[in-house]
Amino acid sequence: MRLKVLAGIALVSCSLQSVAALKTEADKLSYSLGAILAEQLKQFEGINSDALSQGVEDTLENKPLAFDKQEMFRLIEKARKDQEKKRQAQLAEETKKNLERGLSFLKDNAKKSGIKTLASGLQYKVIKSGQGIKPAENSEVTVHYEGRLLDGKVFDSSYSRNQPATFKLNQVIKGWTEGLKQMQEGSVWELYIPSELAYGPGGIPGRIGPSEVLIFKVELLSVKKDSQEKEEKKK
């Protein structure tokens, strides 16, 4: 359907002037307006490309419109509300599935050898034990990490960038803060983070769905000494 919509726009444009040669500012402006219009139309379903083309042509050529603009705005607003209602229903269904799958995974994972479960629900497995200091909540740490979804898809990795990440421990998701506070410098752990300790129902659009359990391999490379000393003095 989207291809038909774009084809309809292209036909109207071609009837006015060739889109092959975008030489002047007016040509480029016209093309830009068409591209922006197409982006806006992507949110709607069931668009009749012939009617769309007729509306564009009538407006550009100052012909009488089929009905008044008040009715047009009513139809557009109704379509937007319908699309939003559908989107919310899809989101609710996806959230429900992710919650059920996450709870099932964590329940089964807790029974596996080497898996520890904290009171918050955070789970971890020690891959390598370090001998260094443990960071405090406000410590600055440097880590290598790889984040995966339950289906195994990697959504982020400092290893692939060949660049460790440095941050304050209280500036990341709760599951990281709690997990890394338990680790000693030099340790490598795998964290299994419930959605409420990760990105919750919002997720990260395009990367992490709503209410998804996340799996992180985390290597604690270093704890900044001055930040650690300041934390110790506060105690």
C-alpha positions as CSV (number, residue, x, y, z in Angstrom):
1,M,0.0,0.0,0.0
2,R,2.8,2.4,0.8
3,L,4.3,1.8,-2.7
4,K,1.0,2.7,-4.2
5,V,0.8,5.9,-2.2
6,L,4.3,6.9,-3.3
7,A,3.5,5.9,-6.9
8,G,0.5,8.2,-6.7
9,I,2.5,11.1,-5.5
10,A,5.1,10.5,-8.2
11,L,2.4,10.5,-10.9
12,V,1.1,13.8,-9.8
13,S,4.6,15.3,-9.6
14,C,5.5,14.0,-13.1
15,S,2.3,15.6,-14.5
16,L,3.6,19.0,-13.3
17,Q,7.3,18.7,-14.2
18,S,9.9,16.1,-14.6
19,V,11.4,14.9,-11.3
20,A,14.5,13.5,-13.1
21,A,16.3,16.9,-13.1
22,L,16.4,18.7,-9.8
23,K,18.5,21.6,-10.9
24,T,16.8,24.6,-9.4
25,E,16.0,25.6,-5.8
26,A,12.3,25.2,-6.7
27,D,12.9,21.7,-8.0
28,K,14.7,20.7,-4.8
29,L,12.0,22.3,-2.6
30,S,9.3,20.5,-4.5
31,Y,11.1,17.2,-4.1
32,S,11.7,17.9,-0.4
33,L,8.0,18.6,0.2
34,G,7.0,15.3,-1.6
35,A,9.5,13.3,0.6
36,I,8.2,14.9,3.8
37,L,4.6,14.3,2.8
38,A,5.4,10.7,2.1
39,E,7.0,10.3,5.6
40,Q,3.9,11.7,7.2
41,L,1.6,9.4,5.2
42,K,3.5,6.3,6.5
43,Q,1.4,6.4,9.7
44,F,-1.8,5.8,7.9
45,E,-3.2,2.6,6.4
46,G,-5.7,2.0,3.6
47,I,-4.9,5.1,1.6
48,N,-6.5,5.3,-1.8
49,S,-3.7,6.5,-4.1
50,D,-6.0,7.8,-6.8
51,A,-8.0,9.9,-4.3
52,L,-4.7,11.1,-2.8
53,S,-3.4,12.1,-6.2
54,Q,-6.7,13.9,-7.0
55,G,-6.4,15.9,-3.7
56,V,-2.9,17.0,-4.5
57,E,-3.8,18.0,-8.0
58,D,-6.9,19.9,-7.0
59,T,-5.0,21.9,-4.4
60,L,-2.0,22.7,-6.6
61,E,-4.3,23.8,-9.5
62,N,-6.7,25.7,-7.2
63,K,-9.6,23.6,-8.2
64,P,-12.7,23.3,-5.9
65,L,-12.1,20.7,-3.2
66,A,-14.5,17.7,-2.8
67,F,-15.5,18.8,0.7
68,D,-14.6,21.5,3.2
69,K,-11.4,21.5,5.3
70,Q,-13.2,21.1,8.5
71,E,-14.4,17.7,7.4
72,M,-10.8,16.9,6.2
73,F,-9.4,17.7,9.6
74,R,-12.0,15.6,11.2
75,L,-11.1,12.6,9.0
76,I,-7.4,13.0,9.6
77,E,-7.8,13.3,13.3
78,K,-10.0,10.2,13.4
79,A,-7.5,8.3,11.4
80,R,-4.7,9.4,13.7
81,K,-6.6,8.3,16.8
82,D,-7.5,4.9,15.2
83,Q,-3.8,4.3,14.3
84,E,-2.7,5.3,17.9
85,K,-5.3,3.0,19.4
86,K,-4.0,0.1,17.2
87,R,-0.4,0.9,18.1
88,Q,-1.3,0.9,21.8
89,A,-3.0,-2.5,21.5
90,Q,0.0,-3.9,19.7
91,L,2.3,-2.5,22.3
92,A,0.2,-4.0,25.1
93,E,0.3,-7.4,23.4
94,E,4.0,-7.2,22.9
95,T,4.6,-6.2,26.5
96,K,2.5,-9.1,27.8
97,K,4.4,-11.6,25.7
98,N,7.8,-10.2,26.8
99,L,6.8,-10.3,30.5
100,E,5.6,-13.9,30.2
101,R,8.7,-15.0,28.3
102,G,11.0,-13.1,30.7
103,L,9.4,-14.5,33.8
104,S,9.7,-18.0,32.4
105,F,13.3,-17.5,31.4
106,L,14.3,-16.2,34.8
107,K,12.5,-19.0,36.6
108,D,14.3,-21.7,34.6
109,N,17.6,-19.9,34.7
110,A,17.6,-19.7,38.5
111,K,17.7,-23.5,38.6
112,K,20.9,-23.7,36.5
113,S,24.3,-24.5,38.1
114,G,26.3,-21.4,39.0
115,I,23.4,-18.9,38.8
116,K,22.9,-16.7,41.8
117,T,19.7,-14.7,42.4
118,L,19.6,-11.5,44.4
119,A,16.6,-10.2,46.4
120,S,15.8,-7.7,43.6
121,G,15.5,-10.5,41.1
122,L,18.8,-9.8,39.4
123,Q,20.6,-13.0,38.5
124,Y,24.3,-13.4,37.7
125,K,26.9,-16.0,36.9
126,V,30.6,-15.6,37.6
127,I,32.7,-16.3,34.5
128,K,36.0,-15.0,36.0
129,S,36.7,-13.8,39.5
130,G,38.8,-10.7,39.8
131,Q,41.1,-9.7,42.8
132,G,40.7,-6.0,42.7
133,I,38.4,-3.6,44.6
134,K,34.7,-3.4,44.4
135,P,33.1,-0.2,43.1
136,A,30.7,1.9,45.2
137,E,27.5,3.3,43.8
138,N,29.0,6.6,42.7
139,S,32.3,5.1,41.5
140,E,33.6,5.7,38.0
141,V,34.2,2.4,36.2
142,T,35.5,1.2,32.9
143,V,34.0,-1.9,31.4
144,H,33.8,-4.0,28.3
145,Y,30.3,-5.5,27.7
146,E,28.0,-7.2,25.4
147,G,24.2,-6.9,25.7
148,R,21.8,-9.6,24.3
149,L,18.1,-10.2,24.1
150,L,16.6,-13.6,25.1
151,D,16.6,-14.6,21.4
152,G,20.4,-14.2,21.3
153,K,20.4,-11.0,19.3
154,V,23.2,-8.6,20.3
155,F,21.8,-5.1,20.6
156,D,25.0,-3.4,21.9
157,S,28.6,-4.3,22.4
158,S,31.8,-2.4,23.4
159,Y,33.8,-5.4,22.2
160,S,32.6,-4.9,18.6
161,R,33.6,-1.2,18.8
162,N,36.9,-2.2,20.4
163,Q,36.3,0.6,22.8
164,P,35.6,0.1,26.5
165,A,32.9,2.3,28.2
166,T,33.5,4.6,31.1
167,F,30.7,5.9,33.3
168,K,29.5,6.6,36.8
169,L,27.9,3.5,38.3
170,N,24.8,5.5,39.4
171,Q,24.1,6.8,35.9
172,V,23.2,3.4,34.3
173,I,20.3,1.0,34.6
174,K,19.5,-0.4,38.1
175,G,20.6,-3.9,37.1
176,W,24.0,-2.7,36.2
177,T,24.5,-0.6,39.3
178,E,23.5,-3.5,41.6
179,G,25.4,-6.1,39.6
180,L,28.7,-4.2,39.3
181,K,28.7,-3.2,43.0
182,Q,29.1,-6.9,43.7
183,M,32.0,-7.4,41.3
184,Q,35.7,-7.0,42.0
185,E,38.0,-5.3,39.5
186,G,39.1,-7.8,36.9
187,S,35.9,-9.9,37.2
188,V,33.8,-11.1,34.3
189,W,30.2,-11.8,35.0
190,E,27.0,-12.5,33.1
191,L,24.1,-10.5,34.3
192,Y,20.4,-11.5,33.7
193,I,18.4,-8.4,34.3
194,P,14.6,-8.3,34.8
195,S,12.9,-5.6,32.8
196,E,12.1,-3.5,35.9
197,L,15.8,-3.2,36.5
198,A,16.5,-2.5,32.9
199,Y,14.5,-0.3,30.5
200,G,11.0,-1.3,31.7
201,P,7.9,-0.9,29.6
202,G,9.4,1.8,27.5
203,G,12.3,-0.2,26.2
204,I,14.5,1.4,23.5
205,P,12.5,1.8,20.3
206,G,14.1,-0.1,17.5
207,R,16.6,-2.0,19.8
208,I,14.9,-3.3,22.9
209,G,11.2,-4.1,23.2
210,P,8.9,-3.2,26.1
211,S,9.5,-5.1,29.3
212,E,12.4,-7.3,28.0
213,V,14.8,-9.3,30.1
214,L,18.4,-8.5,29.1
215,I,21.5,-10.5,29.3
216,F,24.9,-8.7,29.7
217,K,28.4,-10.1,29.7
218,V,30.3,-7.5,31.7
219,E,34.0,-7.3,32.3
220,L,35.0,-4.8,35.0
221,L,38.3,-3.5,33.7
222,S,39.0,-0.8,36.3
223,V,37.6,1.3,39.1
224,K,38.8,4.9,39.2
225,K,40.7,5.2,42.5
226,D,39.9,8.8,43.5
227,S,36.2,8.2,43.1
228,Q,36.4,5.1,45.2
229,E,38.4,6.8,47.9
230,K,35.8,9.6,48.1
231,E,33.1,7.0,48.6
232,E,35.1,5.3,51.3
233,K,35.5,8.6,53.2
234,K,31.8,9.2,53.2
235,K,31.2,6.0,55.1
